[in-house]
């Protein structure tokens, strides 16, 4: 078991050991005793608000940052089975009381998200929300929340672009929150630059820095941090505009959200759960009990990617913006989308279903060539198997193999059906490319 010990003070980090990783929250790892750091730039961005976030929202962000630090520093291949890590995480918060009673539930929920065994210890002495910027100078950027009525996550992807456009077209006035790693920020800025309407942006960067020889790249916990940033903004929206429960919109198409294993051997490591309805449901319950007044909403949980594109009320924006969005999980390695991974295939199928030419340039434009490339054809072949099974041997229980689905009253049948429709979109795209299912 690895011990990840977090502190807001370099003097409290202790000495790194073989199983101990000291992490400095909201600081630089260059400070004495820190093997890693995270959140160094966040304090300045939060201070730009005209109102402080709630203590519980700030503590939730601190916890999420600590999880991201642990997820970065503890390497999966060093686990006994090469995947499931056991992590003891010590996190200082402002008020540990609500988190103490939720510890077990939080551990289980995070375990579902990342596939690891988590052990939380919440202590006091956590970072408090920063003082607000006082300067009135013209060059000091402020985040003006007055009049805003919801929060929407803006990732730079196609679904989040459509989601932002749709809620603005429907008369909402959102705060668009981005997890702005440098390359992601370029895409997010491009999407936001094409939007028109009454919205404001908040860009936060966790920026985990680790002095070890290698960092873990699977990052299964990434959506927790993104949601925590959204929850922080939602707490400010609620305070400033006197809204009891603020909507936090998390746009993700139903097929990717459910993400059923395409083949039996893909259960586990290849089936991520970043917006799985079970994860969001469990996290919502935790946040409700902790006292965070927000409601997470995925408006596309019952829509395929092609359907959400076709039904977006701002088609002009979407057609002008689609090329600048990113779906590929590998694009940062070469600044180009690969065209053959699971999210790229879903993206290409969505354009085909939408009936709009795909303007994206992929490294692998011709998928028939990928079929014979043994080093790169796993996702493509797995999708072909899944599409064949969907059309010839459909078994609804398959959809729940990546995690429990809600009861029938909460839309179980709709979840099953959106997966089938999503696979049909992929199958139709394969046919258009000359790939036989």
KOLMILO-802310 format. One line per 3 residues: their letters; for each residue x negated, y negated, z negated of N, C-alpha, C. Coordinates in steps of 0.05 Angstrom, whole numbers, plus 5000, padded with zeros to 4 digits. Layout:
BEGIN
A) X,Y,Z,X,Y,Z,X,Y,Z ~ ...
***
This chain:
BEGIN
XXX) 4983,5024,5000,5000,5000,5000,4982,4975,5000 ~ 4989,4956,5017,4975,4931,5018,4990,4910,5001 ~ 4974,4895,4986,4985,4874,4969,4980,4847,4982
XXX) 5001,4833,4989,4999,4807,5001,5008,4787,4980 ~ 4988,4772,4970,4993,4754,4947,4993,4725,4957 ~ 5016,4712,4956,5020,4685,4966,5019,4665,4944
XXX) 5008,4641,4950,5007,4619,4931,5008,4593,4947 ~ 5016,4572,4933,5014,4545,4945,4989,4531,4936 ~ 4973,4544,4919,4949,4531,4908,4925,4550,4913
XXX) 4904,4540,4925,4880,4557,4930,4869,4568,4904 ~ 4872,4554,4882,4861,4563,4857,4876,4587,4845 ~ 4899,4594,4855,4915,4616,4845,4914,4641,4863
XXX) 4897,4641,4882,4897,4662,4902,4882,4687,4892 ~ 4864,4684,4874,4848,4706,4865,4827,4714,4885 ~ 4815,4738,4882,4794,4747,4899,4804,4769,4918
XXX) 4799,4767,4944,4808,4788,4962,4796,4815,4955 ~ 4811,4836,4957,4802,4863,4953,4809,4880,4977 ~ 4802,4906,4976,4808,4923,4999,4838,4924,5005
XXX) 4854,4923,4984,4883,4925,4989,4898,4898,4983 ~ 4883,4877,4978,4895,4851,4971,4888,4831,4993 ~ 4909,4817,5002,4907,4796,5022,4918,4770,5010
XXX) 4901,4751,5002,4911,4726,4992,4919,4707,5014 ~ 4944,4697,5012,4955,4679,5033,4962,4652,5021 ~ 4952,4631,5033,4959,4604,5024,4983,4594,5040
XXX) 5004,4588,5026,5029,4578,5039,5026,4547,5042 ~ 5034,4537,5065,5034,4509,5070,5007,4496,5068 ~ 4986,4511,5075,4959,4500,5073,4941,4512,5095
XXX) 4915,4508,5093,4896,4518,5112,4880,4540,5100 ~ 4875,4561,5116,4861,4584,5106,4831,4578,5101 ~ 4822,4555,5110,4795,4547,5105,4790,4539,5076
XXX) 4813,4534,5061,4810,4527,5033,4801,4552,5017 ~ 4787,4547,4995,4774,4568,4980,4793,4591,4973 ~ 4784,4615,4978,4799,4639,4969,4820,4649,4988
XXX) 4827,4634,5009,4848,4643,5026,4838,4660,5049 ~ 4849,4684,5051,4843,4702,5074,4861,4695,5097 ~ 4884,4683,5091,4904,4675,5112,4919,4651,5102
XXX) 4932,4638,5121,4949,4615,5114,4972,4614,5134 ~ 4993,4600,5126,5016,4597,5143,5032,4572,5136 ~ 5044,4559,5155,5062,4537,5150,5048,4510,5145
XXX) 5023,4507,5155,5008,4483,5149,5021,4458,5160 ~ 5034,4460,5183,5046,4436,5195,5075,4431,5188 ~ 5087,4450,5174,5116,4449,5169,5124,4426,5150
XXX) 5108,4421,5130,5115,4401,5110,5119,4373,5124 ~ 5101,4366,5142,5104,4341,5156,5130,4339,5172 ~ 5137,4361,5186,5161,4361,5202,5186,4359,5184
XXX) 5186,4373,5161,5209,4372,5143,5212,4344,5131 ~ 5190,4331,5127,5191,4304,5115,5203,4283,5135 ~ 5207,4291,5160,5219,4273,5179,5249,4271,5176
XXX) 5261,4290,5162,5290,4289,5158,5297,4264,5141 ~ 5321,4254,5144,5330,4232,5127,5341,4241,5101 ~ 5345,4267,5098,5355,4279,5074,5340,4305,5069
XXX) 5334,4311,5043,5320,4336,5037,5338,4360,5041 ~ 5326,4382,5050,5341,4407,5050,5347,4417,5022 ~ 5366,4435,5019,5372,4447,4993,5348,4464,4983
XXX) 5347,4467,4957,5326,4484,4945,5327,4512,4955 ~ 5352,4523,4957,5355,4551,4965,5346,4555,4994 ~ 5352,4535,5011,5344,4537,5040,5314,4535,5042
XXX) 5302,4518,5026,5273,4516,5027,5259,4541,5017 ~ 5270,4552,4996,5259,4577,4985,5262,4600,5006 ~ 5284,4601,5020,5288,4621,5040,5267,4619,5062
XXX) 5260,4594,5070,5239,4590,5090,5212,4599,5079 ~ 5207,4593,5053,5182,4602,5041,5179,4632,5042 ~ 5201,4646,5035,5201,4675,5036,5196,4685,5064
XXX) 5210,4673,5084,5206,4682,5111,5178,4677,5121 ~ 5165,4655,5113,5138,4650,5120,5119,4671,5108 ~ 5124,4678,5083,5108,4698,5070,5111,4725,5084
XXX) 5135,4732,5093,5139,4757,5108,5124,4756,5134 ~ 5125,4733,5148,5110,4731,5173,5080,4734,5169 ~ 5070,4722,5147,5042,4725,5141,5034,4754,5137
XXX) 5051,4768,5121,5045,4796,5116,5047,4812,5142 ~ 5067,4806,5158,5071,4821,5184,5047,4816,5202 ~ 5034,4793,5200,5011,4787,5216,4985,4801,5206
XXX) 4982,4802,5180,4956,4810,5169,4954,4840,5163 ~ 4977,4854,5160,4976,4882,5154,4979,4898,5180 ~ 4959,4912,5188,4957,4925,5215,4972,4952,5214
XXX) 4990,4956,5233,5006,4981,5233,4989,5006,5237 ~ 4970,5005,5255,4955,5029,5261,4940,5040,5237 ~ 4937,5023,5216,4923,5032,5192,4943,5046,5173
XXX) 4969,5046,5179,4988,5060,5162,4984,5090,5165 ~ 4994,5105,5145,4990,5134,5145,5000,5148,5170 ~ 5023,5138,5181,5034,5150,5205,5030,5133,5229
XXX) 5013,5112,5226,5007,5095,5249,5029,5074,5255 ~ 5050,5073,5238,5071,5054,5244,5083,5042,5218 ~ 5093,5058,5200,5108,5048,5177,5088,5039,5155
XXX) 5087,5013,5151,5069,5002,5130,5084,5000,5104 ~ 5069,5001,5082,5080,4996,5055,5067,4970,5045 ~ 5084,4950,5040,5074,4924,5034,5086,4913,5008
XXX) 5069,4906,4989,5078,4891,4965,5073,4862,4970 ~ 5094,4846,4969,5093,4818,4976,5101,4801,4952 ~ 5082,4785,4942,5087,4767,4920,5091,4739,4931
XXX) 5115,4727,4925,5123,4702,4937,5131,4682,4915 ~ 5117,4659,4913,5126,4638,4894,5149,4622,4906 ~ 5170,4618,4892,5193,4602,4901,5200,4582,4879
XXX) 5216,4563,4886,5224,4542,4867,5242,4555,4845 ~ 5261,4571,4853,5279,4583,4834,5282,4613,4841 ~ 5268,4630,4826,5268,4659,4832,5295,4673,4825
XXX) 5312,4660,4809,5335,4673,4798,5353,4686,4819 ~ 5362,4672,4839,5380,4684,4859,5366,4707,4874 ~ 5340,4704,4878,5326,4725,4894,5321,4750,4877
XXX) 5318,4747,4851,5314,4770,4834,5337,4790,4837 ~ 5362,4780,4837,5385,4798,4839,5389,4808,4867 ~ 5375,4797,4886,5378,4806,4914,5354,4821,4924
XXX) 5335,4827,4907,5310,4838,4915,5314,4865,4930 ~ 5329,4883,4919,5332,4909,4931,5346,4907,4958 ~ 5366,4890,4960,5380,4887,4985,5363,4874,5006
XXX) 5346,4855,4998,5328,4842,5016,5307,4862,5027 ~ 5297,4878,5009,5278,4899,5017,5289,4918,5038 ~ 5314,4926,5033,5327,4945,5052,5332,4932,5079
XXX) 5341,4907,5078,5348,4893,5103,5322,4888,5120 ~ 5301,4879,5106,5276,4874,5120,5264,4901,5130 ~ 5268,4922,5115,5258,4948,5123,5272,4957,5149
XXX) 5298,4951,5151,5313,4958,5176,5301,4942,5199 ~ 5295,4916,5194,5286,4899,5216,5258,4907,5225 ~ 5240,4914,5207,5212,4918,5215,5203,4947,5215
XXX) 5219,4965,5202,5210,4993,5201,5190,4998,5180 ~ 5187,4981,5160,5167,4983,5139,5180,4986,5112 ~ 5164,4993,5092,5173,4993,5064,5163,4968,5050
XXX) 5182,4952,5041,5175,4926,5029,5180,4927,4999 ~ 5163,4914,4983,5166,4911,4954,5162,4881,4948 ~ 5184,4868,4941,5182,4839,4936,5179,4833,4906
XXX) 5162,4813,4900,5161,4802,4874,5163,4772,4876 ~ 5184,4761,4865,5189,4732,4867,5180,4719,4841 ~ 5163,4699,4843,5153,4684,4820,5161,4655,4822
XXX) 5158,4640,4801,5163,4612,4802,5138,4597,4812 ~ 5139,4570,4812,5117,4555,4822,5115,4551,4852 ~ 5138,4554,4865,5138,4552,4894,5137,4523,4904
XXX) 5131,4520,4929,5131,4493,4941,5158,4481,4941 ~ 5159,4455,4934,5185,4440,4934,5188,4425,4960 ~ 5213,4419,4968,5216,4404,4993,5200,4378,4991
XXX) 5187,4370,5012,5170,4346,5011,5186,4320,5009 ~ 5172,4299,4999,5185,4273,5000,5189,4264,5028 ~ 5210,4249,5033,5216,4240,5059,5198,4217,5068
XXX) 5193,4215,5094,5176,4193,5104,5189,4167,5098 ~ 5174,4148,5088,5184,4122,5081,5180,4101,5103 ~ 5160,4105,5120,5153,4085,5139,5175,4079,5159
XXX) 5178,4054,5165,5198,4045,5185,5184,4037,5211 ~ 5159,4043,5214,5144,4036,5238,5157,4049,5262 ~ 5155,4036,5285,5168,4045,5309,5156,4071,5319
XXX) 5130,4076,5312,5117,4100,5323,5121,4124,5304 ~ 5136,4122,5283,5142,4144,5265,5168,4158,5274 ~ 5165,4182,5283,5189,4197,5293,5205,4208,5269
XXX) 5231,4203,5269,5249,4213,5249,5269,4232,5261 ~ 5278,4251,5246,5298,4270,5255,5325,4262,5245 ~ 5342,4251,5262,5367,4239,5254,5390,4259,5257
XXX) 5400,4267,5234,5420,4289,5233,5448,4279,5231 ~ 5452,4253,5225,5479,4243,5222,5496,4247,5247 ~ 5520,4257,5242,5539,4262,5264,5536,4289,5277
XXX) 5516,4305,5270,5512,4331,5281,5529,4351,5266 ~ 5539,4372,5280,5559,4390,5267,5552,4420,5268 ~ 5529,4427,5279,5521,4455,5279,5491,4457,5285
XXX) 5481,4481,5284,5453,4486,5291,5452,4509,5312 ~ 5434,4506,5331,5431,4527,5351,5401,4532,5355 ~ 5394,4558,5355,5366,4565,5360,5359,4562,5389
XXX) 5337,4549,5395,5329,4545,5423,5301,4557,5426 ~ 5300,4581,5438,5274,4596,5439,5258,4590,5465 ~ 5271,4579,5485,5258,4576,5511,5266,4599,5530
XXX) 5283,4617,5520,5294,4639,5536,5319,4631,5551 ~ 5328,4649,5568,5351,4643,5585,5377,4643,5568 ~ 5380,4661,5549,5404,4663,5533,5407,4638,5516
XXX) 5385,4629,5503,5387,4606,5486,5392,4580,5502 ~ 5381,4579,5526,5387,4556,5543,5417,4554,5550 ~ 5428,4578,5558,5456,4579,5564,5473,4572,5539
XXX) 5464,4583,5516,5479,4578,5491,5480,4548,5484 ~ 5457,4535,5486,5456,4506,5480,5473,4490,5499 ~ 5472,4497,5524,5488,4483,5544,5518,4487,5539
XXX) 5525,4511,5532,5554,4517,5528,5565,4503,5504 ~ 5551,4503,5481,5562,4490,5458,5564,4459,5461 ~ 5544,4448,5476,5546,4419,5482,5569,4414,5501
XXX) 5573,4431,5522,5595,4427,5540,5622,4430,5526 ~ 5623,4445,5504,5647,4449,5489,5652,4427,5468 ~ 5635,4406,5469,5639,4383,5452,5625,4383,5425
XXX) 5609,4403,5420,5594,4404,5395,5569,4386,5397 ~ 5558,4380,5373,5535,4362,5372,5514,4376,5355 ~ 5498,4393,5369,5480,4411,5354,5453,4399,5347
XXX) 5441,4411,5326,5412,4408,5321,5400,4433,5334 ~ 5382,4429,5354,5369,4451,5367,5343,4456,5354 ~ 5340,4480,5343,5317,4487,5327,5299,4506,5343
XXX) 5274,4500,5345,5255,4517,5360,5232,4526,5341 ~ 5224,4551,5345,5200,4562,5333,5178,4557,5353 ~ 5164,4535,5349,5148,4523,5371,5119,4531,5371
XXX) 5113,4556,5376,5086,4564,5382,5078,4549,5407 ~ 5052,4542,5411,5044,4524,5433,5055,4531,5460 ~ 5052,4556,5470,5062,4563,5497,5092,4563,5497
XXX) 5105,4573,5475,5134,4572,5474,5144,4543,5475 ~ 5130,4525,5462,5139,4497,5461,5142,4485,5488 ~ 5124,4492,5507,5125,4482,5534,5152,4489,5547
XXX) 5160,4514,5544,5185,4524,5555,5209,4511,5541 ~ 5208,4509,5515,5230,4497,5500,5233,4467,5508 ~ 5211,4453,5511,5212,4425,5519,5225,4422,5546
XXX) 5218,4440,5564,5229,4439,5591,5259,4443,5591 ~ 5269,4463,5575,5298,4468,5573,5312,4444,5561 ~ 5301,4434,5539,5314,4411,5525,5314,4386,5543
XXX) 5293,4383,5559,5291,4360,5577,5313,4359,5598 ~ 5325,4382,5604,5346,4383,5624,5374,4381,5612 ~ 5375,4383,5586,5402,4381,5573,5411,4352,5570
XXX) 5437,4348,5573,5449,4322,5568,5470,4326,5547 ~ 5473,4306,5530,5494,4308,5509,5483,4298,5483 ~ 5499,4300,5462,5491,4290,5436,5479,4313,5420
XXX) 5452,4314,5420,5438,4334,5404,5412,4322,5395 ~ 5400,4336,5376,5373,4328,5366,5357,4354,5363 ~ 5331,4352,5365,5314,4375,5364,5297,4375,5338
XXX) 5292,4400,5329,5274,4404,5306,5254,4426,5316 ~ 5229,4420,5316,5208,4439,5325,5190,4445,5302 ~ 5190,4471,5293,5173,4479,5271,5155,4502,5281
XXX) 5131,4503,5270,5111,4523,5278,5100,4536,5253 ~ 5105,4562,5250,5095,4577,5226,5064,4578,5227 ~ 5053,4582,5251,5024,4582,5255,5009,4599,5234
XXX) 5014,4625,5234,4999,4643,5216,4970,4645,5225 ~ 4952,4641,5207,4923,4643,5213,4911,4664,5194 ~ 4896,4683,5206,4886,4705,5191,4856,4709,5197
XXX) 4840,4711,5177,4811,4713,5181,4801,4742,5187 ~ 4820,4761,5188,4812,4789,5193,4803,4793,5221 ~ 4793,4816,5227,4782,4822,5253,4804,4825,5275
XXX) 4828,4832,5266,4851,4835,5285,4876,4827,5272 ~ 4896,4818,5287,4922,4812,5277,4942,4832,5288 ~ 4963,4837,5273,4985,4854,5282,5001,4839,5303
XXX) 5006,4852,5326,5020,4838,5348,5049,4846,5351 ~ 5058,4867,5337,5086,4877,5340,5106,4856,5330 ~ 5100,4843,5308,5115,4821,5297,5145,4826,5297
XXX) 5153,4848,5284,5181,4855,5283,5198,4836,5266 ~ 5185,4820,5249,5199,4803,5231,5204,4775,5243 ~ 5197,4771,5268,5197,4743,5279,5224,4730,5277
XXX) 5246,4745,5280,5272,4732,5279,5279,4721,5251 ~ 5268,4733,5230,5273,4724,5203,5263,4695,5200 ~ 5239,4690,5210,5228,4663,5208,5244,4643,5224
XXX) 5252,4651,5248,5268,4634,5265,5294,4627,5252 ~ 5307,4647,5241,5333,4642,5227,5329,4624,5203 ~ 5306,4628,5188,5301,4612,5165,5297,4582,5173
XXX) 5284,4577,5195,5282,4550,5205,5310,4538,5211 ~ 5327,4555,5223,5354,4546,5229,5370,4541,5204 ~ 5366,4558,5184,5380,4554,5158,5371,4529,5144
XXX) 5346,4522,5146,5336,4497,5134,5350,4473,5147 ~ 5351,4473,5174,5364,4451,5188,5394,4450,5181 ~ 5406,4474,5178,5435,4475,5172,5441,4463,5145
XXX) 5423,4467,5126,5427,4456,5099,5427,4426,5099 ~ 5410,4414,5117,5409,4385,5120,5434,4375,5134 ~ 5442,4389,5155,5467,4382,5170,5491,4382,5150
XXX) 5492,4402,5133,5514,4403,5114,5514,4380,5095 ~ 5490,4374,5084,5488,4352,5065,5494,4325,5077 ~ 5483,4320,5100,5486,4293,5112,5514,4288,5122
XXX) 5527,4309,5132,5553,4306,5145,5576,4318,5130 ~ 5571,4325,5105,5592,4336,5087,5607,4359,5099 ~ 5592,4379,5109,5604,4402,5120,5600,4426,5101
XXX) 5621,4439,5094,5619,4460,5074,5603,4484,5084 ~ 5609,4494,5108,5596,4517,5120,5587,4509,5148 ~ 5561,4509,5153,5550,4501,5179,5545,4525,5196
XXX) 5554,4524,5221,5549,4546,5240,5520,4546,5249 ~ 5507,4569,5248,5480,4573,5259,5483,4592,5283 ~ 5481,4581,5307,5486,4596,5331,5460,4610,5340
XXX) 5462,4636,5344,5439,4652,5352,5446,4666,5379 ~ 5440,4654,5402,5450,4664,5427,5433,4688,5437 ~ 5445,4711,5440,5431,4735,5450,5451,4753,5463
XXX) 5446,4762,5487,5465,4780,5501,5468,4806,5487 ~ 5491,4819,5490,5498,4843,5475,5479,4867,5479 ~ 5470,4871,5504,5453,4894,5510,5426,4892,5495
XXX) 5413,4868,5496,5388,4865,5482,5392,4864,5452 ~ 5414,4853,5443,5420,4851,5414,5423,4879,5402 ~ 5439,4896,5415,5442,4924,5406,5416,4940,5411
XXX) 5404,4936,5435,5379,4949,5442,5378,4979,5436 ~ 5397,4994,5447,5397,5023,5442,5372,5035,5454 ~ 5361,5056,5442,5337,5069,5454,5344,5080,5482
XXX) 5329,5073,5502,5334,5081,5529,5331,5111,5533 ~ 5313,5123,5518,5308,5152,5518,5305,5160,5489 ~ 5308,5186,5483,5306,5195,5455,5279,5188,5443
XXX) 5257,5188,5458,5231,5183,5446,5226,5154,5441 ~ 5244,5136,5449,5240,5108,5445,5254,5098,5419 ~ 5266,5116,5404,5278,5108,5378,5255,5100,5360
XXX) 5258,5076,5347,5237,5068,5329,5220,5045,5339 ~ 5195,5050,5346,5176,5029,5351,5184,5012,5375 ~ 5196,5024,5396,5203,5009,5420,5231,4997,5419
XXX) 5246,5002,5398,5273,4991,5397,5275,4970,5375 ~ 5269,4945,5383,5269,4924,5363,5297,4916,5354 ~ 5299,4903,5332,5325,4897,5320,5328,4867,5312
XXX) 5316,4850,5328,5314,4822,5320,5341,4808,5316 ~ 5361,4815,5332,5388,4804,5328,5409,4826,5327 ~ 5401,4849,5319,5420,4871,5317,5443,4863,5298
XXX) 5468,4869,5305,5490,4860,5288,5489,4870,5259 ~ 5477,4894,5255,5475,4904,5228,5455,4887,5212 ~ 5433,4880,5224,5413,4862,5211,5426,4835,5204
XXX) 5439,4823,5224,5452,4797,5219,5473,4798,5198 ~ 5489,4820,5198,5510,4824,5178,5498,4826,5150 ~ 5477,4842,5147,5464,4846,5121,5451,4820,5111
XXX) 5438,4806,5130,5425,4781,5122,5446,4760,5115 ~ 5468,4759,5129,5490,4740,5122,5499,4745,5094 ~ 5503,4771,5086,5511,4777,5059,5491,4767,5038
XXX) 5465,4770,5044,5445,4761,5026,5446,4731,5022 ~ 5448,4717,5045,5448,4688,5044,5473,4677,5030 ~ 5496,4691,5034,5520,4684,5020,5517,4686,4990
XXX) 5505,4708,4981,5502,4712,4952,5481,4693,4941 ~ 5461,4686,4957,5441,4667,4948,5452,4638,4945 ~ 5473,4633,4960,5485,4606,4959,5479,4588,4982
XXX) 5471,4600,5005,5466,4584,5029,5492,4582,5045 ~ 5502,4558,5049,5528,4554,5061,5525,4552,5092 ~ 5520,4575,5104,5519,4575,5133,5532,4601,5143
XXX) 5539,4600,5169,5551,4624,5181,5536,4629,5207 ~ 5522,4652,5209,5508,4659,5233,5528,4669,5254 ~ 5526,4659,5278,5544,4667,5300,5528,4673,5325
XXX) 5533,4696,5336,5522,4703,5363,5545,4702,5383 ~ 5548,4681,5398,5571,4678,5416,5571,4698,5439 ~ 5548,4711,5443,5545,4729,5466,5542,4758,5458
XXX) 5550,4765,5434,5547,4793,5425,5563,4812,5441 ~ 5585,4803,5453,5601,4821,5470,5599,4814,5500 ~ 5577,4800,5507,5573,4793,5535,5547,4804,5545
XXX) 5546,4813,5570,5521,4820,5583,5506,4794,5590 ~ 5481,4797,5598,5466,4773,5605,5477,4761,5631 ~ 5486,4778,5650,5498,4768,5674,5524,4753,5669
XXX) 5540,4764,5650,5566,4751,5644,5561,4724,5631 ~ 5542,4722,5613,5539,4696,5599,5528,4675,5618 ~ 5512,4684,5638,5503,4665,5659,5527,4656,5676
XXX) 5543,4675,5685,5565,4669,5703,5586,4652,5689 ~ 5590,4655,5663,5612,4641,5649,5602,4615,5636 ~ 5577,4608,5638,5568,4583,5626,5582,4560,5639
XXX) 5593,4542,5623,5609,4520,5635,5591,4499,5649 ~ 5565,4498,5643,5548,4479,5656,5530,4493,5676 ~ 5541,4501,5699,5527,4516,5719,5504,4500,5731
XXX) 5508,4474,5734,5487,4457,5746,5462,4458,5729 ~ 5465,4454,5703,5442,4455,5685,5429,4482,5686 ~ 5445,4504,5685,5433,4530,5684,5417,4537,5709
XXX) 5428,4529,5732,5414,4535,5758,5388,4519,5760 ~ 5389,4494,5749,5365,4477,5750,5344,4485,5729 ~ 5352,4500,5709,5335,4505,5686,5325,4534,5685
XXX) 5340,4552,5697,5334,4581,5694,5305,4588,5700 ~ 5293,4576,5721,5266,4583,5729,5246,4576,5707 ~ 5252,4557,5690,5232,4548,5670,5235,4563,5644
XXX) 5255,4582,5643,5258,4598,5618,5241,4623,5620 ~ 5237,4635,5596,5221,4659,5595,5236,4681,5581 ~ 5235,4705,5592,5247,4729,5579,5226,4750,5572
XXX) 5204,4750,5586,5183,4771,5583,5169,4770,5556 ~ 5166,4794,5545,5152,4796,5519,5121,4795,5522 ~ 5112,4796,5547,5083,4797,5552,5072,4772,5566
XXX) 5088,4752,5570,5080,4731,5588,5057,4714,5577 ~ 5054,4713,5550,5033,4696,5539,5005,4706,5547 ~ 5003,4731,5553,4976,4742,5560,4966,4731,5586
XXX) 4984,4724,5604,4975,4714,5630,4990,4689,5639 ~ 5008,4679,5622,5025,4656,5628,5043,4662,5652 ~ 5050,4687,5655,5068,4696,5677,5084,4719,5668
XXX) 5109,4720,5675,5127,4742,5667,5121,4766,5684 ~ 5121,4790,5671,5111,4814,5684,5131,4825,5705 ~ 5157,4823,5699,5177,4833,5718,5184,4862,5714
XXX) 5170,4877,5697,5175,4905,5694,5182,4915,5666 ~ 5180,4897,5646,5187,4905,5618,5217,4904,5614 ~ 5226,4914,5592,5255,4915,5587,5269,4888,5590
XXX) 5259,4867,5575,5273,4841,5579,5271,4829,5607 ~ 5249,4835,5621,5247,4825,5648,5267,4839,5666 ~ 5270,4865,5663,5289,4880,5679,5318,4871,5674
XXX) 5325,4866,5648,5351,4856,5642,5355,4828,5654 ~ 5335,4812,5653,5336,4785,5665,5341,4787,5695 ~ 5326,4803,5709,5329,4806,5738,5356,4817,5745
XXX) 5366,4836,5730,5392,4847,5734,5414,4826,5730 ~ 5410,4808,5711,5429,4787,5705,5432,4767,5728 ~ 5409,4760,5740,5410,4742,5764,5425,4756,5786
XXX) 5420,4782,5790,5434,4797,5811,5464,4797,5806 ~ 5472,4801,5781,5501,4801,5774,5513,4773,5777 ~ 5497,4753,5770,5506,4725,5771,5510,4716,5800
XXX) 5495,4729,5819,5497,4722,5847,5481,4697,5854 ~ 5462,4691,5837,5444,4668,5842,5416,4678,5847 ~ 5403,4670,5868,5375,4680,5873,5357,4674,5849
XXX) 5341,4694,5842,5323,4692,5819,5299,4676,5828 ~ 5294,4652,5817,5272,4636,5825,5246,4643,5811 ~ 5247,4662,5793,5223,4669,5776,5203,4684,5793
XXX) 5177,4677,5789,5156,4692,5802,5145,4712,5781 ~ 5148,4738,5787,5138,4759,5769,5112,4771,5779 ~ 5096,4780,5761,5071,4793,5769,5077,4818,5786
XXX) 5099,4832,5778,5108,4855,5793,5135,4849,5806 ~ 5134,4838,5830,5158,4831,5844,5172,4856,5855 ~ 5157,4875,5865,5167,4899,5878,5168,4922,5858
XXX) 5191,4929,5848,5194,4950,5828,5190,4978,5839 ~ 5195,4982,5865,5190,5008,5877,5161,5016,5875 ~ 5143,4997,5876,5115,5003,5872,5108,5010,5843
XXX) 5123,4997,5825,5119,5003,5797,5126,5032,5790 ~ 5145,5043,5804,5154,5070,5799,5132,5090,5800 ~ 5112,5086,5817,5091,5105,5821,5065,5097,5805
XXX) 5067,5076,5790,5045,5066,5774,5047,5078,5746 ~ 5033,5100,5741,5037,5115,5716,5030,5098,5691 ~ 5013,5079,5694,5005,5063,5671,5025,5041,5664
XXX) 5043,5035,5683,5061,5012,5679,5090,5018,5684 ~ 5098,5043,5688,5125,5048,5696,5143,5059,5674 ~ 5134,5059,5649,5150,5072,5628,5177,5058,5624
XXX) 5177,5031,5622,5203,5017,5618,5222,5021,5641 ~ 5211,5020,5665,5227,5024,5689,5239,5052,5690 ~ 5223,5072,5685,5233,5099,5686,5253,5104,5663
XXX) 5248,5093,5640,5266,5096,5617,5293,5083,5623 ~ 5293,5059,5636,5318,5046,5643,5333,5063,5664 ~ 5318,5075,5683,5331,5092,5703,5345,5116,5690
XXX) 5332,5128,5670,5344,5150,5656,5369,5141,5641 ~ 5367,5118,5628,5390,5107,5612,5413,5101,5631 ~ 5408,5089,5654,5429,5082,5673,5442,5107,5683
XXX) 5426,5127,5689,5437,5153,5699,5455,5165,5678 ~ 5445,5165,5653,5461,5176,5631,5487,5161,5627 ~ 5485,5134,5629,5509,5117,5625,5530,5124,5646
XXX) 5522,5129,5670,5542,5133,5692,5551,5163,5694 ~ 5535,5181,5683,5541,5210,5688,5546,5225,5662 ~ 5536,5215,5640,5539,5230,5614,5542,5211,5591
XXX) 5562,5193,5593,5565,5172,5573,5574,5183,5547 ~ 5559,5176,5526,5566,5185,5499,5565,5160,5481 ~ 5588,5149,5472,5588,5124,5457,5570,5124,5432
XXX) 5567,5147,5419,5551,5148,5395,5522,5141,5400 ~ 5513,5143,5425,5485,5136,5432,5480,5106,5425 ~ 5500,5089,5427,5496,5060,5424,5488,5054,5395
XXX) 5496,5071,5376,5489,5065,5348,5463,5078,5338 ~ 5447,5089,5357,5423,5102,5349,5401,5083,5339 ~ 5404,5057,5346,5384,5037,5337,5393,5023,5311
XXX) 5416,5031,5300,5426,5019,5276,5456,5021,5275 ~ 5467,5020,5250,5496,5023,5247,5511,5000,5261 ~ 5535,5006,5271,5552,4986,5283,5575,4981,5264
XXX) 5588,4958,5266,5610,4952,5248,5633,4971,5252 ~ 5652,4971,5234,5676,4987,5237,5692,4979,5261 ~ 5712,4995,5268,5728,4989,5291,5742,4962,5290
XXX) 5750,4954,5266,5763,4929,5262,5745,4905,5269 ~ 5719,4909,5266,5700,4887,5271,5688,4888,5298 ~ 5698,4905,5316,5689,4904,5344,5671,4927,5352
XXX) 5672,4950,5339,5655,4972,5346,5658,4979,5376 ~ 5683,4981,5385,5687,4989,5413,5676,4968,5432 ~ 5678,4943,5424,5667,4921,5441,5637,4923,5444
XXX) 5623,4930,5422,5594,4934,5423,5586,4957,5442 ~ 5601,4978,5440,5596,5001,5457,5600,4993,5486 ~ 5621,4979,5492,5628,4971,5519,5608,4952,5531
XXX) 5598,4933,5515,5579,4913,5527,5553,4927,5534 ~ 5545,4947,5519,5521,4962,5527,5525,4976,5553 ~ 5548,4989,5556,5554,5003,5582,5554,4983,5605
XXX) 5567,4961,5602,5568,4941,5623,5540,4930,5629 ~ 5524,4926,5608,5497,4917,5612,5480,4937,5628 ~ 5483,4962,5622,5469,4983,5637,5479,4984,5666
XXX) 5504,4979,5670,5515,4979,5697,5503,4956,5713 ~ 5498,4933,5700,5484,4911,5713,5456,4919,5722 ~ 5442,4933,5705,5415,4942,5711,5416,4962,5734
XXX) 5435,4981,5733,5438,5001,5754,5444,4988,5781 ~ 5462,4968,5781,5468,4954,5806,5443,4940,5817 ~ 5427,4928,5799,5402,4915,5808,5383,4935,5819
XXX) 5380,4958,5806,5362,4979,5817,5371,4987,5845 ~ 5397,4990,5849,5407,4998,5875,5399,4977,5896 ~ 5402,4951,5888,5395,4929,5907,5365,4930,5914
XXX) 5349,4942,5896,5320,4943,5900,5311,4969,5913 ~ 5330,4986,5920,5324,5011,5933,5315,5033,5913 ~ 5322,5030,5888,5315,5049,5867,5339,5067,5862
XX) 5337,5092,5866,5359,5111,5863,5363,5118,5834 ~ 5387,5116,5824,5394,5124,5796,5403,5153,5796
***
